[in-house]
Amino acid sequence: MSTILENLKLYFQNNSREQIDKDWAESEKYDKVGLTIEELMHQSQFFYKLENKDSFWGFNCLNPILENPKRTSDFLI
């Protein structure tokens, strides 16, 4: 099983620049789907506490049910 990064590398290695540009253009319709980062941050404040650490931003889960699972479904692969 390969990672998303490995699959992405293979995609760029095995496709022409024209094909990549075409695929990118087709994905533009999804640019307006979902939340903006500002909306995501606002909604996330109800579940996570955002803390500014020395070298990164940390998220502390306020609800243990929402913590990341120990495994992944690999549905993007």
FENCOR-V908712 format. One record per residue. N is the residue number from 1. RES is the residue in three letters. PSI is psi in degrees with one decimal (NA if undefined). OMEGA is omega in whole degrees, 0 to 359 (* if undefined). Layout:
n,res,psi,omega
N,RES,PSI,OMEGA
N,RES,PSI,OMEGA
This chain:
n,res,psi,omega
1,MET,131.2,181
2,SER,159.8,181
3,THR,168.2,177
4,ILE,-41.1,179
5,LEU,-44.1,178
6,GLU,-42.2,178
7,ASN,-39.0,179
8,LEU,-42.4,177
9,LYS,-44.5,179
10,LEU,-39.6,179
11,TYR,-48.2,181
12,PHE,-31.3,178
13,GLN,-33.3,189
14,ASN,3.7,181
15,ASN,148.3,178
16,SER,162.2,178
17,ARG,-38.1,179
18,GLU,-42.4,180
19,GLN,-41.0,178
20,ILE,-44.4,178
21,ASP,-40.4,179
22,LYS,-46.1,179
23,ASP,-40.1,179
24,TRP,-43.5,180
25,ALA,-37.8,179
26,GLU,-24.3,182
27,SER,-8.0,182
28,GLU,-26.6,180
29,LYS,-18.9,180
30,TYR,-0.9,181
31,ASP,-27.4,183
32,LYS,9.1,181
33,VAL,133.9,174
34,GLY,-168.1,184
35,LEU,152.7,167
36,THR,165.9,180
37,ILE,-34.3,178
38,GLU,-43.0,178
39,GLU,-40.5,179
40,LEU,-45.0,180
41,MET,-42.2,180
42,HIS,-46.2,181
43,GLN,-31.3,181
44,SER,-22.1,183
45,GLN,-17.0,178
46,PHE,-17.9,183
47,PHE,-24.4,184
48,TYR,146.2,174
49,LYS,121.1,182
50,LEU,125.7,180
51,GLU,135.9,177
52,ASN,109.6,177
53,LYS,-179.1,181
54,ASP,-44.2,185
55,SER,6.7,181
56,PHE,169.7,174
57,TRP,131.4,179
58,GLY,144.0,176
59,PHE,122.0,175
60,ASN,121.4,182
61,CYS,127.1,178
62,LEU,-12.9,180
63,ASN,109.2,185
64,PRO,-19.5,178
65,ILE,-28.9,184
66,LEU,-0.7,181
67,GLU,153.3,180
68,ASN,141.6,177
69,PRO,159.6,180
70,LYS,-8.0,179
71,ARG,170.3,181
72,THR,154.3,179
73,SER,-14.2,181
74,ASP,30.4,183
75,PHE,-15.0,180
76,LEU,-3.9,184
77,ILE,NA,*
